[in-house]
Amino acid sequence: MIDPVSRYYVLHEQAHPGYGAPSLDSAVLRQLAAEIRREENEACAKVCDDEALEAWKAYKIGHGPGRADPRTEGMSDGAEILAEKIRARMEKP
């Protein structure tokens, strides 16, 4: 992953080819912030996906108190819903 400062330089060069050292360009900063937000949202959604999968495995094939427990199934369902809601946030400006 490219660091935010380097990414800013790349985005600035794309928006203003040949201008050299970038000034603080609000449009480029907004684009950079949006990219970082999308990446963070996806990282959070992946955590929820992983938790949903682990709870589902415990519910279906686990041993012990989580096996066939409605609470464990609910944890899996809840984590899936959270992942969907986090990804839906990415669609909003």
C-alpha positions in Angstrom: 0.0 0.0 0.0 1.3 3.4 -0.9 1.5 6.0 1.9 -1.0 8.9 1.8 1.7 11.5 1.1 3.1 9.6 -1.9 -0.5 8.9 -3.1 -1.2 12.7 -2.9 1.7 13.4 -5.2 0.5 10.8 -7.7 -3.0 12.1 -7.7 -1.8 15.7 -8.0 0.4 14.8 -11.0 -2.6 13.1 -12.6 -4.8 16.1 -12.0 -2.2 18.7 -13.0 0.4 17.1 -15.3 3.8 18.8 -15.4 3.2 21.2 -12.5 6.0 19.9 -10.4 5.7 20.1 -6.6 2.0 20.1 -5.6 0.3 22.8 -3.6 -2.6 21.9 -1.4 -5.3 21.1 -3.9 -8.6 20.6 -2.3 -10.0 18.4 -5.1 -7.0 16.1 -4.9 -7.2 16.0 -1.1 -10.9 15.1 -1.3 -10.1 12.3 -3.7 -7.3 11.1 -1.5 -9.6 11.1 1.6 -12.3 9.2 -0.3 -9.8 6.5 -1.4 -8.5 6.1 2.2 -12.1 5.9 3.5 -13.0 3.2 0.9 -9.9 1.2 1.9 -10.7 1.5 5.6 -14.3 0.6 5.1 -13.4 -2.5 3.2 -10.8 -3.5 5.8 -13.6 -3.2 8.5 -16.0 -5.2 6.4 -13.4 -7.9 5.9 -13.1 -8.2 9.7 -16.8 -8.7 9.9 -16.7 -11.3 7.1 -14.0 -13.2 9.0 -16.0 -13.1 12.3 -19.2 -14.2 10.4 -17.3 -17.2 8.9 -15.8 -18.2 12.3 -19.1 -18.1 14.0 -20.8 -20.0 11.2 -18.1 -22.7 11.4 -18.6 -22.9 15.2 -22.3 -23.2 14.7 -22.2 -25.8 11.9 -19.1 -28.0 12.6 -17.7 -26.8 15.9 -17.4 -28.8 19.1 -18.7 -27.6 22.5 -21.2 -25.0 23.5 -21.3 -23.1 20.2 -22.4 -26.0 18.1 -26.0 -25.6 16.9 -26.4 -22.7 19.4 -28.9 -20.1 18.1 -26.7 -17.4 19.7 -23.7 -18.5 17.7 -25.8 -18.5 14.5 -27.0 -15.0 15.4 -23.5 -13.8 15.8 -22.7 -15.0 12.3 -25.8 -13.4 10.9 -25.1 -10.1 12.7 -21.5 -10.0 11.5 -22.7 -10.5 7.9 -25.2 -7.7 8.3 -22.6 -5.4 9.6 -20.3 -6.2 6.7 -23.1 -5.3 4.2 -23.8 -2.1 6.0 -20.2 -1.0 6.0 -19.9 -1.7 2.3 -23.1 0.2 1.7 -21.5 3.2 3.3 -18.9 3.1 0.6 -21.6 3.9 -2.0 -22.4 7.2 -0.2 -20.4 10.3 -1.1 
